[in-house]
Amino acid sequence: MENKRTCLYDKHVALGALISPFGGFDMPIQYSGIVDEHQAVRQACGVFDVSHMGEVMICGKDAERYVNHIFTNDVREMPSGKILYGMMCYEHGGVVDDLLVYKQADDCFFLVINASNIDKDWAWIQQQAEGFSVTLENQSEQYGELAIQGPQAETVMEQVLGLPCSELKFYTFKQIGDVIVSRTGYTGEDGFEIYADAAYINTCWDKLMASGRCKPCGLGCRDTLRFEVGLPLYGDELSEDITPIMAGLGIFVKLDKPEFIGREALARQKAEGAPKKLVGIELQDKAIPRHGYAVLKNGQQVGEVTTGYHTISTDKSVCMALVDTAVSALGTEVEIQIRKKTFPGVVCKKKFYEKHYKQ
């Protein structure tokens, strides 16, 4: 099956982007280079085409109750215009997907899901809706999405795109006609998302490129940016086998809710302790630990790397790894198998760089 393409695909090709498959789409991985693009987001402003993400609308008199049924966070006290992060889980506590829930009204919620999970999520959302008075619409084909990220993002949004957004607090959004503008992000920096039709997304992209004030960025630096601040990627730090409790995301699991799918398994895991835990590991060497590499203690495998890089912002070889809880304490000495050699490392915090959000 051929990969899909976003509404900006031709523009990426024209800019000389390196294109590669991701989540069923042909996506730009880099333009000027991952380091250059990474630094642009940390120091100024970068724009990402994230039109591959999925969008699902849930409306109806049972919309709030239904979203709470499939979502680990709690939408009951949520005001309109607010966004929450959380997970959809299976009964055993493993993760279907992590997602953002936008509350548009008491009876209408907009879900933003991962590109690689659109078909699976949509099937799951439909399957769980039996007995609820809700209408479900997969709007993934209707929306393009841009992420404008970095300390100058607000100025660029207002001065280049003419989108007033300074009043938006972190994890809130507003509707401007048919356009949704939100203040979240996946980079650890201040930033915004624009959801709109293909024509509007193309117009915004052209204005941003013409301004020279916003560097085009690919998925390569999106990964290095999110990794540095300890944000998970589905398929690496979260999966059907990695629960939110294991991943250290229990703050987004509201066990005081009456019910949600996976609640009993997650409550049990929180009470008894998870068998594995996601940790950071810093290597004392320049070697780079990659996804799937073994973590060892006294010659025995005790876990494996989920994501690893030599960080661009802090110049350290670090990784996130899922390890046995017995070796998860800060300061625990471990080794990482990189090809035929082992390299010493120390368990550390998963955040390798401080976030700079506007609260």
N, C-alpha and C positions, 0 to 999 in steps of 0.2 A: 504494500500500500504506500502511495506517495505521501510525503510529509506535507502538512498544510503550510501556508505562508501568511504572515500578517499583512495588514493593509499598507505597511511601510517597507515591505520586502525590497521592492525595486530601488527605493532610496538608499537602503543599506548597501546594495550591490553597487550603486553609483558612487558611493563613498569609499568603496574598496574594502568593505568589512569582510572579515573571515567568517564565512557562514558554515554552521554545523547543525546537525539534528539535535533537538532537545524537546522532550515532552510531546513528540509527534509533529513538531514544527521545524522548519528551517529557520534558525535564529542567528543573529549576529553575535559572535563570541568576542570579537575585539575589532577596533578600528586602528587607532594609533598605537595600541599596545596596552596590556593589562595594567602595568605599573603606572603609566601616564594617565589612564582613565581613572584608576583607583585614587591617585593623588588629586585629580581634578574634583572628585566628589568630596574628599576629605577637606580640601582647601578652598574650593570655589563652588562649581555647579556642574553636574552631569545629568544627561537625560537618557533614559532607558526605554526602549520599545518593549512593553510587557503586555502587548495585545494578545499574547498566547494564553493568558490567564482566563479562567472560566468565571461566568457570572450566572447565578440562579436567583430568580425572584420567587419569594414565598409570600402569598397574600391570603386573606380570608379571616373569618371570625376566630379560627383556632390557630392563627399564624404564630402568635407568641408561645402558646402552649406546645405547638409542634416543634418550633425551633429549639425550645428548651429541652424537648425530648431527644433531639439528635445532637445536641451541642453541650460540651462540658462546662462552658461558662454560663452565667445566669443573665438572661435578658429581661427578667421581670421588672426591675427597677430602672431600666435603661431609658433615658429620654430620647426623643426623636433627634436625629442629627449626631448620635453617638455611634462609635464603632467598638466592637469587642473582638479580641483574638481568642481562639480556643480550638478544640479538636472535635471531630466526629469519631466516635469509637465503636468498635465491635463489642459484643457482650463480654468477651474475655479481656477487654481493656486495651487491646492493640488498636492502632490508629488507622481509620479509613483515610483521613486527611486532616491537615491543619488548615484553618481558614479564618477569614475576617467576616463578621456579621455587621452590616450597616442597618440601623433601624430608621426606616423612612417614615413610618407611622405605626400606631398601635397594632394595626392589622397588616403591615407590610414590611418585609425584611429582604435585604439584598445581600446575597452571599457571594464572596469572592474566593474561588477555589483554585487549586494548583492545576496547571496545564496538563501535566502527565496523568492526572486523575479525573479529568472531566467526565469521561464516559462512565467510569466506575462510580464516581460520586453521584452523578445524575441517576444512575440505576438505583443506588442505595437510597437516595432522597425520595424517589418515587415509591420504592418498596416499603419504606417505613411510614408512609403517609396514610396508610389504611386506617379508617376510623376517625380521622381528623378532617374537619371542614376547611380545607385549604386548596388554593389553586397554585400549581407549580409551573414555572416557565424557565426553560434553559435558554438564557439570553446570550450565551457565549459567542454566537456568530454575529450578534448585533453591536457588540462593543469593541472598540479599540481602546488601548490604555497606554498612557505615558506616565513614567515616574520621573519627576524632576527633583533631584536630591543634592544636598550640600548646603554649606552655611550661607550661600547667596541665593538659595532657591526661592525664598519669599520675594526678594527684589526682582528676580527674573520673571516669576509668575505675574507680578503686578505690572512691571514696566515693559516687558517684552510681549506678554500674552494678554495683558489687560484684564487679568482675572483677580479681582480683589479677594485676598485670602488672609490678610494679617490678623483678622479677628478669630480665625480658626485656631482652636487649641489642639494639642496633640490628641490623636484618635477621635477627631470629629470631622464632619463633612457638611457640605451644603449642595443644594441643587441650583444651578443657574440655567434656566430653560431645560433643555434636554441633556445638559452636561452635569456630571457629578464631579465635584472637586473635594478631595479629602487630604487630611494632613497625617499621613503615617509614613511608612517606609521600611526598607529592608537593608539599610546600609549603616545604621548607627548615627546618621546625620539627620538634621532637619530636612523635611522634604514633603512633597505633594504627589498625588495621583490625579490624573484627569481621565475620566471614563466618558467616551462619546462615540459617535458614529465615525466611520472611516474618513469621510470628507473633513470633519473637524480635526481629527487627529493628524491628518496630513497637513492641514493648514498650520496647526500648532508647531509641528516638526519643522516645517519650512521657515517659520518665523524664528524659531530657536536657532536653527542653523545660520540664518542670515544675520542674526544679531552678533554672533561670535562670542556670546557670553555664557554659552552652555555647551559643553563637550559631549558628543555622542559616545555612549558607553555600551559595551556588550555584556553578555552574561558571564564572561570570564571574571571581570572585576566585581560584578554583582555577587559572585560567590566569595571572592576574597574579602569584600567589605562586610558581608553578613557574618562570615566566619570569625573575623576579628572581634566582633562584639557578641559572639556566642549565640547568634540566632540560628535555629535549626532549619535544615532542609529535609523535606519529606523524601524518604528513600535512603537517607543517610542517618540523621539523628532521630527520626520518627519513622515508624513503619507498622505493619500488621503485628510484628514481633516486639516492637519497642513502645512501651506504654508512656503516657505523659509523666507518670510518676518516675519511671526509670530515667526519662530525659530531663528530670529536674524542673518540670513545667506544672507541678502540682498547684501553683497559684492560680492557674487557669482552669482548674477542676473544682467546681463548687459542690462539695459533697453535702452541703446543707439544703440543696434543692431536693424536692420530694422524689424525683426520679429523672433519670436519663439513661440512654443505652450505654452500658458498661459501668454504671455506677457501683454495683456490688463488687465487681472485680477490682476496681480502682480503690474503693474504700478498704477492701481487705489488704491490698498491696500497701496502701499508705499506713495501715495499722500494724501490719506484720513486718514491713520493710521489703523493698523490692530486691530480687536476687541479683540484679545488675544495676549499674548506675553510670550515667554519662558524666565524664570528667574531662578536664583539660590536662594535657601532659606537655611539659616543656623539655625539649632535648638539650643536652649540653654540647651538641655537635651541630654542624650545618646541614646534616642529612635531612631529607624531607620525608616524613611519614605520610603514606597515601592510604586512601580508603581500602579497607580489607586487610591491611598489614596486622600481624599478630602482636599483641601486648603480652609480655612474659614477666613472670615473677619466679625467681629461683629455677629458671629453665622450663617452667610450666606455663602453658598459655592460659591467661586469665582474662582475655578480652581481645577486642580488635578496634582498629582505628576507623572512625566514621568519616572524618574530614581532616586533612593535614596540609599545611603550607609553611613556607618560610615567609613570615608576615611582612607585608610591605610597610606598614606604619611603624612597627616596633623592631624589625630586623631580628626576629627570633624564629627558630624552628619549633613549631608547636602543632598540636593536633587536639581534636576532640576524639574520645574513645569510649566505647561501652565496655565496662570492666566489671568483674565480680565485685560485689559490694564490700567484701573483705579487704580489698586493696584500693578502695576509693577515697580514703582519708587524704586530706591535703598533706603534702610532704612525703607521701609514700614513694619509695624508689622502685622503679620498674625498668624494663628494657623493651625496646621495639625492634622487631625483626624487619630489617630492610634488605631485601634480597637475601644474600647469604651471610650477612653480618648482623650483629645486634648492637644497639646504641642505647646508652643509659639515659633515663628520663625521670622526671619528678612530677607527681600529680599536683596540679595547680588549678586555679579557678578557670572556668570555661570562657570568661570574658578576657580577651587578650588586649583589649583596647577600650577606653571609656566612651560610652555613647554621648552624643551631643544633641539631644532632642530639645525642642522648645516646649516647655511645659505649659 
